[in-house]
């Protein structure tokens, strides 16, 4: 009885596997090549779009960095100029010490 049930289960599984194989049979070589080509073209397009977006982001980042650096440079130059001016005024307004 166990052998008969086992054999019956094996035959049912075999027939289901064969049916699935027929339903999901691989496509022809020409269809496969076309599908690969289409997928590659989609990937190429995606990479170009992402590359353009990355280039735009990098350009914006460089511009922002340059503006920030220029602003910091101007602040440092103004501080140095103010420091020199304050130093010159302190030397001019200083009184000699009595000995």
Secondary structure, DSSP 8 states (H G I E B T S, - for coil): -HHHHHHHHHHHHHHHHHHHHHHT----HHHHHHHHHHHHHHHHHHHHHHHHHHHHHHHHHHHHHHHHHHHHHHHHHHHHHHHHHHHHHHHHH------
